[in-house]
Amino acid sequence: SMVNLMAQRAHRDRTINPTIVRLVLAHLAAVIAEWAAAIGVLVYVFDRSGTRATGLASIGMLAAALVVAPFMGQLVDRRRPQRVRLAGLLVQLVGYGIAAGAAFAEAPAAVTVVATTVALAAVTTLRPTGAVLMPAHVRTPDQLVRGNLWVWYVECCCVLGGPLLATALLAVGGPPAVLCGCAVAALIAVALTVPDTAIDPPASASEGDDRHRPSFVAALRGLRCRPGMSSVLAVEWAQYVMIGALDLLLVVIARTELNLGDTGPGLLGTAFGAGAFASVVIASRVTRRERLAPALLLAI
């Protein structure tokens, strides 16, 4: 009987968990839409209102996501994560749909920017809910490791796949087509998420737990006990400042300096994504070394 039990466990470890597959595929669709929408809406604003308005739109979208993200993390603790995830995807679907409709109707750029901003702010529910749902849905530690690796691969692939989608749709129908494609991707993510609402795990925190949870300021003070952590976080912060700036720079440089046409921002975004995708192989090898600081310095 012990041999049979071990055989069943080994077979279960090799079996693909369909819930995890749907979770990862929904993540794939939503993140591709996230990257493509940023390019599509900024191209639309640039064509209608110029460089300054494009910069303001980029700042507004990033600032909204930055403000909303901490509240979404708390919401995942207090509400059922699968329902929060589904609600976030539905908001993305509606936001991209309104933005696409406004772009097709050649509405003022502000309408498209606001709708896209709401959708991108809702994307902040995706990663915290995934972090809760992944361990809740797996049946073995092997599946948890495999699922987390899939999510990491998806994130890396979407840096390339999102701009590729934007490039193709810009060539076909311009920014309205890009935003419409993002709405379709969000719809696919919703369809993949709905079947698992019945097995939604409960919220992970209660009111009593919140009293014992350290504040943000206390967490920052705790960094003093971790030598080098402040430097790592500073590098991480600077990296995302650069990525945020690229959303604007890719559009302006492609259209004003390089004259690459409608597909130019998508092409430059694809080049950036290709580099990020290639770095996956390098990073997987570098992280096996004992000393990581020299590799981080070289990367900077």
N, C-alpha and C positions, 0 to 999 in steps of 0.2 A: 504493500500500500504506500510506503514511503517513496519507493521508486516511481509509482504512478503519480503521486503528488508532485514530485520534482519534475516529472515529464510534463504534467499539465501546467506547472508554473513556467517552465521554459517555453512551452508553446504559447502561453499567454503573453510572455515578454516579447515574443517575435510578432505577435498579432498586432496589426495596426489598429489603433483606437480611433474609430470614426468620429467621435466627438472632438478629439484633438485635431484631426484632419480638418474638420469644419472650422474650428477655432483659428487654425493657422491660415486657411484659405480666406476666411473673412478678414483677417488681419492683412493679408496680401492685397486684397481688393481695396481696403480702406486706405492703406499707406500709399499705394500707387495713385489713388485719387488725390491724396494729400499733396504729393509732389507735383502732379500734373496741374492741379487747380492753382497752385501758387504761380506757376508760369502763365497759365491761361489768363488769369484775372489781371496780372501785371501787364501783359501784352495789350489787353483790352484797354486798360487805363492809359497806357503810354500812347496808344493810337488816338485816343479821344482827348487826352488832357495834357500830355507831355511828361517831361522828366520829373518835375517837382511833384506833380500829383502822384506819379508812380512811387516816388520815395515815401510820400505821406501814406499811401495805401499800404506799402510794405510794412512801415512802422506800425500802422494801426492793426494789421492782421497779426503781427508777432506780439504786440503788446496785449491784445485781447487774449491770445492763447496763454501768455505768461500770467495774466491776472487770474484767469479761470482755472488753470491747472491745479493749484493747491486745493481749491474747493472741490474739484472733481475727485482728487485723492481722498478727501474726507468723506465724500458722498459714497464712495465704494465701500468704506468701512461701515457706514450706517444703513445702507440699502443693499438689497440683493444684487450682487455684481452682474449677473446675466441680464437682469432687467435694466440696470444702468447702461450696460454695453449696448443693448438693443435700442434704448432711448437715444443714446449718443449717435448710433448709426442712422436712426430715423431722422434726427435733426440734420445730419450730414446730407441725407437724401433730399430733404426739403430745401436745405440751403443751396446745394448745388443746382437743384431743379429751378429754384427762383432765379439764381444767378444766370443760368443758361437761358431761361426765358427772357430775362431783362437784356441779355447780350444780343439775342436774336432780334429783339424789338428795338435795338439800338437805344435803350434807355440811358439816362445819365449814369456816368461811371460810378457814382456813389451808391446807387442801388445794387449794382453787381458786387461792389466791394463789400458792402454791409452783409449781403447774403452769403458771400464766400467766407467772410470773417466769422460769421456764426457757425458755418459748417466746420471751418478749421478749428475753432474753439471747441467744438464738440468732439474733435479727434482726440482731445486730451483725456477722454474717458477710455480710449482704446487700450493703452498700455497698462494702466493700473488694474483694469478689470481682467486683462489677460494674465497679469501676474498672480491674481487671486484664483482665476478659473483653471489655469493650467495644473497646479497641484491638486485641485479639487476633483478634476476629471480623470486624472491618470490612475491606472491600476497597479503600476509597478514603478520603482525608482528608474528603471531603464527607460520607460516611456516618458518620465519627467525630463530626463536628460535629453532624450531625442526631441521632445517637443520644444524645449528651450533652444536647442540648436536650430530647429526649423525656423523659429521666430527670428533668431539672429540672422539666418540666411535670407529670410524674407526681407528684413530691414535693409540688408546690404543690396539685395537684388532690386528693391524698389527705388533706390537712389539712381539706378540705371533705368528701370522699367518705367517710372513715372515720367521723366523727361522724354523717353522714347515714345510713349503714348502721346504726350503733348506735341511732339514734333510731327507725328503722323497726322494727328487731328488738326493741327494748325495748317498743314499742307492741304487737308481736305476741305475744311470749312472755317478756319480761323478760330479765335478765342471762343465763340459760341459753341463750336463743335467740341472743343476741349472740355468746357464745363458740362456739356451734355454727356460726354463720355465719363466724367467724374460721377455724375448722377447715376449712370448705369452701373458703375463699379460699386457705388454705395448701395444700390438696390440688390446687387449680387451678395454683398456682405450681409444685408438684412435677411435675405432668403436663407443664407447659411447659418444665421444665428437663431432664427425663430424656432427650428426643431428642438433646440436644447433648453428652451425656457422652462420646460417641465422638470428638468433636473437641476434647476438653479440652486446653488448652495446658499445657506443663510448668510446674513451680514456677519462680518468678522469682529465687530466691535459693538459695545453697548455704552450707555451713558456712564456707567460705573468705570469702564475701562478708560474713558477719556480723561478722568481726573488724574490717573496715574501716568498718562502719556506725556513725555517731555515736550516742552514748547520748542518753537523754532530757535529762539534765542539760546535756550539751554543746549540744543543740539549743536549750535555753532560753538558754544563754549567747550563742548566736549571734544571738538576737533583739536584743542590744545594738547590733549593726551595722545594724539596720533601724529607723531612727527612726520612731516612730509605731506600730510593729507591736504593742507591748505594749498600747497604748491600744485598738487594734482588737480584740485578743484579749480584753481585759477587757470590752469591750462585748458581744462574742460570748458570753462566759461569763455575763454578767448576763442576756442574752436567754434563754439556756437555763435559768437558774435560774427565771425568770419562767414559762417554758413548763412546767417541771416542777411548779411550784406550782399552775398552772392545772388540772392533772389532778385535784388534790384540791379546789381551790376551786370548780370547776364543779359537782361533785357536791354539796358541802355547801350552797352558795348555792342551787342549784336545788331541793333537797329541804327545807331548813330555813327559808330566808329568803323565797323566791319561791313556794313551794308549787306547783311546776310539774308534780308527779306523776312517774310512772315515766319518761316521755320527757324530763323537764326537763334532765338533764345532757347528753343528746344534742343537745337544741335549743341550749343555750348553746355546746356544742362546735361545732355547725354554724355558729353566728354567728361564732365565732372563725375557723373555716375559711373562711367567706365573705369576711371581711376579708383573710385571708392570700391567698386566690385573687385578690381585686381588686388586691392590692398587686403582683401579677406585672406587670400592665400599667404601673403607675407605676415599678416598679424597672427595667424594661427601658428606659424613657426616661431615668431619672435617671442610670443608669450610663454614658450616652453623654457626660456632661458632664465637663469637665476637673477641676473641683473637686468632690469627693465629700464632704468633711468637713461642709459646711453641710447637705447633704441628710441625712447620718447623724445630725447633731445634731437636726434637725427631726423625724426619725423617732423618736428617743429621747424 
